[in-house]
Each structure stands twice: as C-alpha cells, then as structure tokens.
C-alpha cells in the first residue's frame, strides 16, 4: 500500500477520533504523551513518518474561514554543521541546495537513525548567542533555540537563552565511531564554557524533521526543530480528503501556497509538503510552483492541485488573483501584507464550481442552502496560516488582539502562556503567576509533565530573568516591534503609563501639545503638573486629511468636548514646518495658526537636531517624581505607547553580512507619533523659539511658571489674528 494512501487512512482515523471527542464534550486536548501513544496505534503496519501535532488539532477542529497559529522562533546560524547521511554539512549549504535530505535524529526509543528533513529556510535576523564549549569549539544560535540539556541521567529540552555556563548538553557520543548504527548509541554530558550574546545581528535558519522533531548537530548536540508548517499541511490535506466528489466521481481541490518570497516558499512550505506527500508531482519555475497529488480514500480517487506564489516576484499577486482555489496555506503570514492575505482568502471557495457538481446534487444529503437561500455543495476549505512571534505593529496583532477579526469567520491561536503578568496593588509592581489553569477559557501551560523540574522550570526563569525576557518567553506577550533596537530603551510601562489613567485637567489649565505634520498628522496633548511632571492625556491621529482638516475636524472638537478653547493650547511643532509645504505656500505651523491654533517651533532646535529631541524625552523618562516617572501617559494613548515602547527603532544598514544601527531612527509607522512626543518634550523643557516666531508673527512669548504663553494673551488683547 502506498505511503500517501496509508496516510489518508490514518488521518481519517484521527479525524474520527477528534470528532468523537468534540461530540462527547471531551475536547480539552490530549496530553503530549497520550497524543503520541494514539498516533503510534494509527501508524502500525503503515509506512508513515509523520506524528500529529497539537497545531494540527487546533486548526482541524475549526470550521472558520481563516485559521492562524503563532508559535516561537529559534534555530542555528548558517555556518553551523549538522550530521546528514553524507556526513557533516553546514546549514547554509543545505539551504542553498534547496533539496530535502536525510539527517541523523534521535527517535522515541532513544535510538539514532536517518530521517527525512526539509531544506533549511531563513527563520529570521537577530542578535545570536555564541555558545563556547570547554573543548574550545563553539556555535551560534538564536536565544529561543531548543537543545537537549543534561539533567541527571536524562535529557530535557531547554532554550539556550535560559541556560548557564555551568549547564551541560546531553549529547550523542557514539554517532561517529559507530557509523550506520540505528539500534545502539550512548549519551553523555558535554560541558559549556561560556554563553555570550553578540552585539550585531545575523541571519539564522530552521528546518523540519517530521518524524522526530529533532536533528543531531556537530559534537553530538541534539537540536529541536520547527513544526507549525507540518501541522498546517496535515490539516489542509485532511480537509481535502473530506471534499465531495464531482460529477465524474473524482474529488478535486486546488490549494494556493503563499510566502513572501519564492525562494523561501520552495525551501519551507513546498519542501515540507513533499516530505509528507512524496508522491506529489511538483515542478517549479522562476515564477511559481505547480503540483498535483493523487490519493485514494475508501476507493474514491482524490486529485489535489497545488499552486505556489512567492510575492516578491513581479505580477505574483495579480497571478494569484486570476486563479480560483478551494483552500490556501500561508507560511510565515506576518511577512506578507494584509492585502495579500485578503487576496488569498478572497480566491478560496471558487473551485470546483457548481457546474462540476453531480446533476442531482440538490437531492444529496451533503448539499445545503446558505443564509441567502442558494444551494451549496462543494466545501470552501478556507486558509491556514502560520507565523512566528508577531509584533504589536503587525496586522496579525490587530486581528488577534485588537478586535480586528470577525469571530464568525476568523480564529487566531496562541499557545497558552506558562505564566500570567499581574499588577500587585500592595507592592505597586508587576508579579507573575504560573498558569495552572486558574483562568476560565485559558488552558494550563502545556508539556509540564515532561519537564524534569515541572513548574520549577518556569519559576526559576521568573526568579532569575529580566521582565522583557519573562514577558516574551514565559508569558507569550507580543513584542513591541519586529526588527531593530528601540530608541527609548529607558521607557517602562511600569513607570511611565498611568495605571488608572491621566484625567483631562479642569478647564482653564494651560495645555501643551506636540504635532508632527508628515503625510499622516499626529498630535499628543498634555499639561505640566505643579510637581514638574509631564502628563500626557490624549493623542490625535489622522491618516488622511489636510492640515486644516486635522485642525478643525479633529483637534478643535476634541478640545471643545472637554471644555477647552484652542487658545488654551500651545502646540509645539516641527521647526521645518515654518517653511512652505508641497500643498501650500504656507508651512504647517502657519496653516495651524491660520486656523487659530498657537502653533510654535520649540526652542533649541535650529536644525531640528535629533540628538536634542531625544535628550528632551530622556530628561522626563529618566527622572522619578513621588515614586512615579516624570512623564505619565494615559493607557488610551495606545499609538504613542506602542511607538516609544519599542516600535520606534534605530535605522539599520547592512555592512557585509552584518547589520548595524545608524545614527537616525528609522522612518516607519511609529516615527510620526514619536516625533510629536519629542516636540512636546522639547517645548515642555525649553519653551518657544522666540526668534523664529518673532520673525514670522511679530509676537513675543513670556514665561509663566514652567510654561511659555503668548504675550498678547497675558496682556489680554483679545486674541491672535488669523494669518490666512
């Protein structure tokens, strides 16, 4: 019996078991041990190399149109060598070959054997760890990378960013001397000399070993591998095997396979698919990938077409939109745009069409009427997506956390955290609670029974690591940004975001603000407290309109709704905005003043110097007033918090194979609101550039307490004249 036919039967059994558990209400998911034991029963007497994953079960239980799963990242640098059937080979060379290969791997019975692996693929870019051994050898990997460590007489998986120099690898020690053996092997400790994080960023790679989930590297170190893509491919094939037959009795489907680049598509999703379904007839070109898989289930022939698109190719998105599909797969979904994701979803459910249905399909029990009363027969399999840890500025975050998803059509999975981050009112600080299932609707942390230290494993991380590390790797919280080092590393939500909010001040308070004009207007509003604290209580965002529209339709109504006049606000702006704009002979500052706003350039910014702007912000970030930060931001200012909390990053440039920070922050979606905040801080600290303003308006400003106010207002002349 062919491998793919056996696979279809095994998946059928697995699907039936999932259905029984859903029907009985026992749908909390099996333990890893029970899941493995059940699958071992399914694969008896069959030529199978794939084990089911919890990812596959999560995806397959859902009938919603869009299904996404987010998991961790981590793997090795390109120069690292692993044991293949040909001997030691570097990951980078295996990546460049783009071909599946056989790698030495540790099996469930602790024996060592050759298993099929996908071609390596680029997993990401980051500051890698340099792990030095006492034998003077070393290798580089991501901090999140899992390797087998020695705990007593056993091996346990641990992230290398969490191990110490006193820890030891649980390494295969007889692989080289007993070459070819798959029945006996010895294991032993391998001592670590040091672990250091590099200053510069480098690319790192991953690969997938379907059968065992691990591979053996140089010096016998056992490395863990990726598995989300395997679960996605398994789920989509299971869905294909449930499709209804066409009028000729053959079941037909067509799936799209999508990734950001064609090279990575071939090296990841296509290679994973081929390793799982080697009878697929696949061919590729410089424009795309095309394949056909024929299977048999219950005597019925199934034909699945595959069409792969790398969106870096000119016209790739247009080609995708000209095709009709029954389902789709998106690998590393956060590397493509939301527009591209929507295009994949929009083309599903269009093949096969009703002209291919049996003539009497309306009389068949599997046919149904939709909500509009139209007859339906073929299933729309929807789209499966996988991704690594996303950032707060990604569309994935907006869908999964910001309420952007339609709950009837979309579902986004995250693995349950090992701990929750909780604010302690008595201690006035954050603390961490282990996730033992105490919160309704959130399963307990997984795989605890397989850790030698059980819950102490995570508790030790909490007790010895910094909050950023705990938040990301224990609490599974989203990162602030995808790439780059934050400009304001001094920012802390604990010190600088007001837990109970920053109220609007009473009418009559002198307000200050910061505004950036750019292509998308951004403004922040605040006031100085009597204790010298800068309180930021609101932000205003306008992605489209003109400067005048922003002034009259956004800022003016916002102020009026809280009892303020526009004359109560001094708005510090980009000094360059005194010059004419591309849309008007008047610069942004004069346009705002023409609308009645007291828009001014801050002092000490003759050339809009970025160093001076950052110094003003850090003046407030690095001071403590009455056990709180010298700047307090309202939690409702989400755009500002995400920006200065990590989205506003230093620009990068590539020198050779390394990335280095530039002296200027990157221009991205976060930079406009950060610029507005910088102008506010400059104004709050140094006031108005009186020389520039007197040249433009002939008006002067006087100091009143800690603020500069227009001299005409203090003298009571009744108001500033409009300039236009």
HELIX and SHEET records of a PDB file:
HELIX    1   1 UNK A    3  UNK A   24  1                                  22    
HELIX    2   2 UNK A   32  UNK A   42  1                                  11    
HELIX    3   3 UNK A   54  UNK A   60  1                                   7    
HELIX    4   4 UNK A   91  UNK A   97  1                                   7    
HELIX    5   5 UNK A  160  UNK A  162  5                                   3    
HELIX    6   6 UNK A  218  UNK A  220  5                                   3    
HELIX    7   7 UNK A  228  UNK A  240  1                                  13    
HELIX    8   8 UNK A  262  UNK A  265  1                                   4    
HELIX    9   9 UNK A  266  UNK A  270  3                                   5    
HELIX   10  10 UNK A  271  UNK A  276  1                                   6    
HELIX   11  11 UNK A  316  UNK A  321  1                                   6    
HELIX   12  12 UNK A  333  UNK A  335  5                                   3    
HELIX   13  13 UNK A  338  UNK A  346  1                                   9    
HELIX   14  14 UNK A  354  UNK A  356  5                                   3    
HELIX   15  15 UNK A  361  UNK A  363  5                                   3    
HELIX   16  16 UNK A  395  UNK A  400  1                                   6    
HELIX   17  17 UNK A  448  UNK A  450  5                                   3    
HELIX   18  18 UNK A  455  UNK A  464  1                                  10    
HELIX   19  19 UNK A  467  UNK A  473  1                                   7    
HELIX   20  20 UNK A  493  UNK A  496  1                                   4    
HELIX   21  21 UNK A  547  UNK A  550  1                                   4    
HELIX   22  22 UNK A  551  UNK A  555  3                                   5    
HELIX   23  23 UNK A  556  UNK A  560  1                                   5    
HELIX   24  24 UNK A  566  UNK A  568  5                                   3    
HELIX   25  25 UNK A  575  UNK A  578  5                                   4    
HELIX   26  26 UNK A  588  UNK A  594  1                                   7    
HELIX   27  27 UNK A  610  UNK A  621  1                                  12    
HELIX   28  28 UNK A  638  UNK A  642  1                                   5    
HELIX   29  29 UNK A  643  UNK A  647  3                                   5    
HELIX   30  30 UNK A  671  UNK A  686  1                                  16    
HELIX   31  31 UNK A  690  UNK A  697  1                                   8    
HELIX   32  32 UNK A  711  UNK A  715  1                                   5    
SHEET    1   A 8 UNK A 281  UNK A 284  0                                        
SHEET    2   A 8 UNK A 289  UNK A 297 -1                                        
SHEET    3   A 8 UNK A 300  UNK A 310 -1                                        
SHEET    4   A 8 UNK A 251  UNK A 259  1                                        
SHEET    5   A 8 UNK A 327  UNK A 330  1                                        
SHEET    6   A 8 UNK A 382  UNK A 387  1                                        
SHEET    7   A 8 UNK A  66  UNK A  70  1                                        
SHEET    8   A 8 UNK A 410  UNK A 414  1                                        
SHEET    1   B 4 UNK A  76  UNK A  77  0                                        
SHEET    2   B 4 UNK A 187  UNK A 206 -1                                        
SHEET    3   B 4 UNK A 121  UNK A 133 -1                                        
SHEET    4   B 4 UNK A 138  UNK A 141 -1                                        
SHEET    1   C 3 UNK A  76  UNK A  77  0                                        
SHEET    2   C 3 UNK A 187  UNK A 206 -1                                        
SHEET    3   C 3 UNK A 168  UNK A 172 -1                                        
SHEET    1   D 2 UNK A  81  UNK A  84  0                                        
SHEET    2   D 2 UNK A  87  UNK A  90 -1                                        
SHEET    1   E 2 UNK A 101  UNK A 106  0                                        
SHEET    2   E 2 UNK A 112  UNK A 117 -1                                        
SHEET    1   F 2 UNK A 146  UNK A 151  0                                        
SHEET    2   F 2 UNK A 154  UNK A 159 -1                                        
SHEET    1   G 2 UNK A 214  UNK A 216  0                                        
SHEET    2   G 2 UNK A 222  UNK A 224 -1                                        
SHEET    1   H 2 UNK A 368  UNK A 369  0                                        
SHEET    2   H 2 UNK A 375  UNK A 376 -1                                        
SHEET    1   I 2 UNK A 419  UNK A 424  0                                        
SHEET    2   I 2 UNK A 429  UNK A 434 -1                                        
SHEET    1   J 7 UNK A 497  UNK A 498  0                                        
SHEET    2   J 7 UNK A 631  UNK A 634  1                                        
SHEET    3   J 7 UNK A 534  UNK A 542  1                                        
SHEET    4   J 7 UNK A 521  UNK A 528 -1                                        
SHEET    5   J 7 UNK A 511  UNK A 516 -1                                        
SHEET    6   J 7 UNK A 569  UNK A 573  1                                        
SHEET    7   J 7 UNK A 598  UNK A 601  1                                        
SHEET    1   K 2 UNK A 624  UNK A 625  0                                        
SHEET    2   K 2 UNK A 628  UNK A 629 -1                                        
SHEET    1   L 2 UNK A 650  UNK A 655  0                                        
SHEET    2   L 2 UNK A 658  UNK A 665 -1                                        
SHEET    1   M 2 UNK A 701  UNK A 704  0                                        
SHEET    2   M 2 UNK A 707  UNK A 710 -1                                        
END                                                                             
